[in-house]
Amino acid sequence: MDKVIIKDLAARGIIGINDWEREKPQEILINITVFTDTRRAAETDDIEDCINYRTLAKKAQAHAETAKRLTVEALANDLARICLQEKGVEKVIVRVEKPGAVRFAGSVGVEVERSRGT
């Protein structure tokens, strides 16, 4: 299966369970790998046969910035569901990280893997 990768997509949104985390947007880092078959897109060289990574990135970023989720787990699952709604996406891996959330760690996060129909 072929992959379309969106790496280190930055968003700023409300995420967390602590009162101070609910007051102002924090940095959220998103990585998405969608699994698809790119053979038709390669043959036709037509964007209509491709996973449009720009559109997908905009949807993911917009959701992350407006969802106001309490947990990274919930946001990662939201983003996986959004990706699976795109035509041609069979499977997705979504990683959501909160840089600086834990002292002495570059970031903490969650990675989920979801497939169409599951």
Buried (B, 14 or more C-beta within 10 A) or exposed (E): EEEBEBEEBEBEBBBBEEEEBEEEBBBBBBBBBBBBEBEEBEEEEEEEBBBBBEEBBEBBBEBBBEBEBBEBEBBBBBBBEBBBEBEBBBBBBBBBBBBEBEEEEEBEBBEBBBEEEE
